[in-house]
Amino acid sequence: MSGEVGVIGGVGPAATVSFLDLVVRHTDAGRDQDHVDMVVLQHASIPDRTAYILGDSAEDPGPVMAADARRLEALGVDFVVVPCNTAHHFTDEMAAAVTVPVLSIVHETVDEVAGRPGTSSVGLLATSGTLASGVYQRAAGERGLTVLEPDADDQRVVMSLIYDQVKAGRPADVDALRGVAARLADRGADVVVLGCTELSVVALEHDLLAEPLFVDSLDVLARRTVVRSGRRLRDAAG
C-alpha cells in the first residue's frame, strides 16, 4: 500500500490538473519530499469515452488506455489511477494489461458514500456514457444503494455543463448544477455524487463540497491515492 502513482490523465485535461492539485492539498506535508511521487500522462488525444460507449464513435479508447497503463508500469509505478469516471468502463481492459493495481474512482466513491450513516439513495450526475455503462449502478447495488439519475431534460443540462462549458474552457453555470442536484434530492437522494471529473472542476471553483448534499468523485480519488501511496492525509494529521 505504498509507492509511486501512475496517472492516466487528459480525460479531461482540466480535471487532471484539479486531481493533482487535490492530491497536493490533501497530503500532510512539511517539505517537498513528503508529497506523493507521481508519473502523469496528460494524454488528451485519447478517444472520447462517452461517444464510444453510446455508439457515436468507432474509436475505442480501451486499447489506448491499456497501452498507457503499460507505459506507466514500465516506468516503475506501483499503481495506476484514472481521474475520469466514464473511463471506468475500460478499467478491466487496463487492469488486464498490467500487473500493478488500477484504482477505481467508481468503487472508491461508492465505498465513501456507503460509509455515510443513513445513506440509501444516491443521486448521480455523470456523462450519458457513464450512466449507460452502468458502472455506478452495479457498484452501488453491491453495497445496497439505489441510484437516481436525472430526467432527460436535466441530463441535457449536465451534458452541456460538461462538454459545452468545462471541456470548452467556458464558465460553468453552477446554479444549473445545483438545480439538477436539488431535484434529485427532492426525489429522495440522500447525497448527490459528482460522477464526472469535469463537474469536480466546478466543485473546486465554487466550493460545492461545503454543501453536505455533494460527494465529489475526484476528491475521493485524490484522498484514496494519498493513503494508498503511503502518505498521510492532511485532515487526518494531529
N, C-alpha and C positions, 0 to 999 in steps of 0.2 A: 504493500500500500504506500509506495513512495516512488520518487524519481522524476524524470523529465517527461513533460507533456507534449504530445504532438497535436497540433490544431489544424484541422482541415477547414480553412476559412474562405472568405469571399462569397459566402452563401447566406446573406449578402455581405458586402464589404463593410458597411456601417455597423452592422450587427457584430461582426468580428472585432472591430475596434472597440465597441462597447463591452464585449466579453473580456477582452484583455484589460480594459480599464477596471472592470468589476473584480477580476482576479487580483489585481494590484490593491484595490480598495479593501478587499476582504482579507488580505493577508496581514497577519500581525508581524510586522517587520520593522526593525530599527535601523537597518542598513541594506544596501543592495543585495548582499549575499543571503539575506533571509527570505527573499522573494522566490517565486516559483520559476523554475527553468522551463522554458517553452520553445518549441520549434514550430513556427507558424507558416503555413502555406496559404497565402491570400489568393486563392485560385478562383478569381471572379468569373472566368470563362467556362466553368462547369455548366453543362446544360441545365435549363430551368427545370426544377424538380416538379413543381405543380403542373406545368404544361405536359410533361411526360406522363405523370400519373393519370391526368384527365384525358389522355389520348390526343392532345392538341399538338404534340411534337413526337417525332420518331427518334429524337436524340436522347439516348439512355444515359442518365448521369451515373448509374451504378458502376459500370466498369471504370469510369474516370475517377470516381471517389475511391474505389478499391485500389487503383493504381497509386493514388495519393497516399492511402494508408500504408502501402508497401514502401513508398519513398520515405515516409516518416519513420517506419520501423527500421529501415536500412540506416537511418541517421542515429539510431540508438534510443528512440523514445521508449518509455515504459508503458504508456497507454495513450490512446487517441481519443480526442473529443471533437465533436462537430457542432458548432453553435448555430444549428438550424434544425427546426422541428420537422419540416417536411422531409429533410434528408434521412430522418429515422426510418423511412420506408426502405432505405437501402442499407440499413445497418448490418443485416445478416450477410449481405454480399461483401461489405467492408470487413466484417469480423472473420469471414472465411478466408480472406486474402492474407491475413496476418496472424501471428501467434500472440501478440500483445492484446490486452483487452481494449474494447471500444466502449467508452462510457456513453450510456443512452440518456440524452436530455429528456426524453419522454418518461422513461421509468424513474429517473431521479425526481422529476417534477411530480409524478403521481405518488411516489413514496412520501414526498413532502406534504402533499395535500392530505393523504391518508393519515398522516400523523397529527393532523389538526383535530382536536376533540369536537365531536358533534357534526362533522362534515360527512354528508352522504350524497349530495348532489353537486356536480361541478359544471359551471358554465365554461365553454371552450371558445376562445377567439383564436382562429388559426386560418391558414390558407385553405382554399377549397380542396387543394391537393392533400393536405394533412387530414381534413375531415373525411375525404373519400377513401383515403388509405386505411382508416380505422385504427391507427396505431394507438391513439389516446383511448378510444372506446374499449379496445381489448385490454390495455394495461389497467385502466380504471375498473373494468369489470372483474379483473383478477383480484382487485382489492375491495370489491363490494361497493364500488362507487358508480353512480349514474351520471352520464354525461349529457348535458343540454347544449344543443347547437343553436346558433342564431337562425331566425327565419330567413327566407330568401332575400328579402329587402335588406335586412341587417347584414347578411353575408356580403352583399354587394358593397355596403359601406365599409366593411372590414377589408375586403379585397382592394378597394380604392385607397384606403389608408396605407395598405402595404405597398402596392405597386405604383399608384399614381402620386403618392406623397413621399413616403420614406425612401423607397428604392429610387425614386426620381429626384431625390435631394430637395424636395419641397417641404414647407412647414406642414406638420400633421394637425388635423382637426381633432384635438384631444376631447373636445366636448362631444363630438360624434361618437368617439370611442367610449366615453363614459355613458352615453345614452344607450348604446348597444349592451353594455355591461349591466346597466340598471334594468333593462328589460329582461335580461336573463335572470337577474336576482328576483324580479317580480314573478317569474315563472317557477321560482323555488331554488335557484342556485345558491348554495351556501358560500361558495367562493367562485371567482372567475379567473381562469388561467389564461395568461397571455402566452398562447401556444404558438407564437410566431416571433422570431427574434427581431423582426422589424418593429413589432409592437413593443418589444423590450426597449428599443431605442426611444420610443415615445415615453415609456415609463420613466426612463432615466431623465429625460428632458423636463418632464412635468411632475416628477416625484410621486408617481402613482402608487408606489409601494407604501407610502404613508397612509394610504386608504386601505382599511382592513379587507375590503372585498377582493383585492387583487393578489394573485400569486404569479410571479414572473419566472418563466422557464429559464431564461438566460441567467438571472440572478441565482436561481437554484443550481444550475450547472456550474457557475463560477465558484460558488461556495463548496460544492462537492469536489470540484477539481482541486481546490486548495487543500482540502482534507486528504484526498487520495494521493496527492503529491508529497504528503508527509509534513506539510507546513501547518501552522496554527491559524485558525480563524481569528480575525481582529476582535469580533464581538464575543469570542469565547475566552479572550485573554483576561487576566486579572486574578 
